[in-house]
Amino acid sequence: MANQQINNENAAMKEVLIAMHKIGGQVTRQDIRNEIRDSSDVFSEDEVDKTRVSRKTGKQYHPFYYSMNFAVKYLILTGFINTEDNRVLELTEKGRNVDLSSFDAEKDVRPFLEDNNSQELKEKSLAEVDSAKDMNDEDTDEDQWRQDLLDVLMKMNPKKFEFFCRGLLTKMGIDVDDTIGVNYASDGGLDGFGYVRSNDYRTTRVALQAKRWQANVPAPEIDKFRGAMDKYNAEFGIFITNSGFTRGAIKTARQGTRIITLIDGEEICDLVAKYNYYVEPVTTYRLKDFYTDKD
C-alpha cells in the first residue's frame, strides 16, 4: 500500500502539471481537480470522485484529493509551483518550461525533497497517511460552507429548489419566462425558458434546466435537454445540477452547432458567492509560516 500511495502521488504530480499547462494562469486546487477529472488519461472520473470512510474518524474522504494535495506540496517544495497563500497556485519558470513528455516524478521531484527539508513528507508512513485522511482537502475548513450548501440543496423540497434556481438565474442576468415550460418535477427539476440581453442590445432565447442528482448527470440527459431546446427554438441552453457531469455529458454538451453551458455544484457555489445570494461573507485569518517553521 505504501508503494501504491507513492505511485499515485507520482502520477498525480505529472497530471497536475499537465492540467496547469492546459488551463494556465492562476489556478486553484479545485480548477486542477476539475481538469484532471474531465480530461486525464491517467485518472478516470470515477477515481477522482471515489470516496471512502476513514477508520479513524468515520468521515468520508476522497483518496484522490489526498494524493493530489501531496503532489501539489511536492511540486511547490521543488520549485515547479509557487503560491503565496497556499490557495492560488502558479507555475514557476521551472514549471512552465518543464518537458511534460519526459517528466518523471520519481527522478525529477523525489530526490530533491530532502534538499527542501521535507524528508518527513517523502517518508510518510501508512499510519500518518491514514491519520491525515480526515484532512481530505487543503480547503476543507474554509470552504465547508460549499459542502453545506450542496447538502442543503439536495434536501430542499421541489418548490424551494425551483425558487433558488430562478433567483440564481435572475442574478445571472436571465429573464425567466413564467409561461413556457416551467413545472415542478418529482426529482426537483426546473424546466424553463428565458431571455438574455447582451451589451449590444441583442436578445437571445435560452432553454434552462436544473436538476438535483445524487450521481453525475449522464449524456442521455443532455440529449433530452437538446430536444427541448429544439422544441422552443432556443439559441443556447444552460443545464444546472447540484452534482456534476460525466465526461460523456460534457462531450455531448459541446457537440452540434448550439453549445450547452453546464453548471455543476462547484460552480453553483461560485455563483452564490459571486452574487452574495443568501450567503454572508465572513473574514478569517490564516497563520503564516513564521508561526509553524522550526527554529
Sequence and secondary structure as in RCSB ss.txt:
>XXXX:A:sequence
MANQQINNENAAMKEVLIAMHKIGGQVTRQDIRNEIRDSSDVFSEDEVDKTRVSRKTGKQYHPFYYSMNFAVKYL
ILTGFINTEDNRVLELTEKGRNVDLSSFDAEKDVRPFLEDNNSQELKEKSLAEVDSAKDMNDEDTDEDQWRQDLL
DVLMKMNPKKFEFFCRGLLTKMGIDVDDTIGVNYASDGGLDGFGYVRSNDYRTTRVALQAKRWQANVPAPEIDKF
RGAMDKYNAEFGIFITNSGFTRGAIKTARQGTRIITLIDGEEICDLVAKYNYYVEPVTTYRLKDFYTDKD
>XXXX:A:secstr
 HHHHHHHHHHHHHHHHHHHHHH SSB HHHHHHHHHHH SSS HHHHH  EE TTT  EE HHHHHHHHHHHHH
HHTTSEE SSSSSBEE HHHHH  TTT  HHHHTGGGSGGGT HHHHT  HHHHHHTTTT STTTTTTHHHHHHH
HHHHHS HHHHHHHHHHHHHHTTEEE SSSS  B TT  EEEEEEEE TTS EEEEEEEEE  SS B HHHHHHH
HHHHHHTT SEEEEEESS B HHHHHHHT SSS EEEE HHHHHHHHHHTT S          HHHHS  
